Amino acid sequence: MKKFLIKPIIATIAITLFACSGEGTASSPENETSETESSSSAKNSSDSSKGSSSSENSKGYSSSSQGKSSSSGATSSSQNSGSSSSSADTNTTPYSFSYIHEWGETIIDLQKMQVTDKRDGHVYDIEIQADSSIHMIQPINYEIPDQSWCFNDYAPNCEKYGRLYKWGETLRNTNLRRSCSPDLEDPCPSGWTWNSNGTKGFYAGYRNYDGEYLGFGEVQMYWTLSAQSTMETNQTCDESVYVTEFCSDSTKASCYSSYGKTLYRNNAVYIHCRSLLSIIIPDSITLPKSTYEIPKYDTTKIAQEYAGAYGEIIDERDGNIYKTVKIGEQTWMAENLKFAIDSSWCHSHDCEANEYLGRYYAWAGANNYSYSDSIDWPVQGVCPDGWHIPTREEWDTLLKYVLDITGGHSVAKALTTAQPWGAREHGGYNTFGFNITPTGQVYCYNWRVVDEAKHFSNPEVGAFFMVSGSGSSRTALKFGSPEKNIEPSFYTTTGDTRVYPSIRCIKGEGSRGIHPSEEEKGN
């Protein structure tokens, strides 16, 4: 018969922790229970220091702070056992190992090596560490409206890689004022806390404070429990938080691949949960290993430049010829619009040298309305007859189609030019023939000032496209550098600053068309 060779004090603690509490469902096979009971009996005859108080918990776990068993209870039992050795031989409860544990808001299944979050039914694979703590392998995927995000706002990414969360001081560090950050809900279930180490290998990017998604396939970051400092004044808050970062390419100078990097708290990264419950596995029990495999991402099917057919249209208003391309059920211009109206500009006011970039347009002028007008959408505006300025829904349709093809990532690379992105950076794949090139944008600081100077950004900062909508919204879709792995994002300008983007027309009739004989309205 197999015996446990454990020092008396350790055996005392172990039996204390395994005493019955009535929580959970024991599901160990009969032969394992029998063997364990025999082992327990053997220990009773060889160690008289196991008191009857050990019958309080037979679950086989301990807790540092939560749950129905606690470290204080275990300590109490082990202390009592030293003074009750005379009753130990007759009152000791045999140890019974349980595979199923209800813990906080979760159910832990050691036969499947999985944990179920009772809040939403999500199931996570688990592993038991050397210190007997239980860790979820996957990042947590608990939806908190307006406080959590899927990478690229694409729901399947949450199922594969978990959710992205901002860091909340109100949850993690009571030394800092509550006014320093909003009350953010803790995504880990009760009975669990954040694990600063995380799981390496997902490399599922993050969401920055501007709402851009970036770094997919390159970086994985997890929040830790620690702000950069615990000191603050009435005027300032601690804005930086420590993260653990893993990089697919550990040679990158910008990647620490360890605890010690700080990140502005309004970024959103992943959270890895560990249980406050510790499972102590007896020698007679061999748990299965998790069969979970980290999802692989593959860019081979999109890393090829478009070789399909292009269409062509002639703008009868000025004779410009544009390539067109069909993507899904939509047909788009594959070039930026060049039609001139009063409130449009060439980059650096040099139309001859920068004709290939197209023109930059003011919203009201391009959509041919004043702010008080009632508009029928979609709007043809400055686009040729039979075409119109795309709405937010039409841009979303394009992005969703590409996301489905790419597997939820690399949208920017799939839609941007395969040619160099400016003088120093690599381009994308141009998988669909959309062929976005770096154009930059035109902007002014105060549109209310007559003849306010227009400023031209470096084209390499990105490409910006108009989203047709009400005059007060002024929303644009930004594509950043494909080499920097920045995904497209919508942004809106407000106040006196005006940003004037490029236009890609989409096929379909629209209202309020502009023709050479008409005078442009608005600014």
RAPEKA-V633221 format. One line per field, one symbol per residue. ss: DSSP state (2 for helix, 1 for strand, 0 for the rest). phi: phi as a letter, one per 40 degrees, with the letter a starting at -180 (. if undefined). psi: psi as a letter, one per 30 degrees, with the letter a starting at -180 (. if undefined). Layout:
ss: ???
phi: ???
psi: ???
This chain:
ss: 0000000222222222200000001000022222222222222222000002222200001110000000222222222220002222222000000001111001111000011110000011111100001111000000000001102220222222200110002222000002220000000000011100000000011110000011110011111111100000000000011111111000000000001111110001110011111110000000000000000000000000000000111100000011111110011110000000000110222000002220011022222000000000001000000011101222222222222222000022222100001000100000000001000101110000000000110022201111010000001111100000010011110000011111001110001000000000000
phi: .cbccbcdcccccccdccccbgcgbcaccccccccccccccccccbacccccccccabcgabbcabgcbaccccccccccccbbcccccbbccdcbcbcbbcbfcbbcbcccfabbcccbgcbbcbabcccgcbbcccccbbcbdgbaacdgfbddccccbgbbbccbcccbaccbccccacccccccccgbbcbccgbchcfbgabcccgccagcgbabbbcbcbccabbabccbbccbbcbcbbbcbcccccbcfachcbadcccbbcbbbbcccbcbccccbbccccccbcdcbbbccbcbcdbccbcabbcccbgcbbcbacbgcbbbccaccbccbdcaaccfgbcccbdccgbbbccccccgabccccbcccbcfcccdgbaccccccccccccccdcccggagcdccbcdccdcgcbbcccbfcbgcfcbcbgababcaccccfdccbbccdccibbbcbcacdccfcbbbbcccccgcccacabcbgccbbbccbbcbcicacgcbbdccccbga
psi: kklkikkeeeeeeeeefglkfgkljkgkleeeeeeeeeeeeeeeffjggjlfffffjgfhllkfflaflleeeeeeeeeeffghfffefffkkkkjkkfkkkjbglkkjfefhlkkjfeffkkkllkklfgglkkkeklkijkjkgglkkkghjefeeeefalkklkjefefjffkkffflljkkkfklkfllkkfelkkfehgalklfggkklgkfekkkkkagklelgkllfflljfkkklkkkkfjffkffkehlkfklkkfflkalkkkkkfkkkjklffkjklkkgkkkkkkkgeffhkkkgakkaklkjfefgkkkklkkjbglklkglkkgkklehlklkggieefgeffalkkkeeeefhllfflkkjllkebfllkgllkkleeeeeeeeeeeeeefgglheeefflkflkiaffllabfheggehklkfalkllfjffkkhkkkkklkfffakkkkjkalffehklkkjakfefhklkkklkklafkkkjllkjlkkklllhkklffkkkkl.
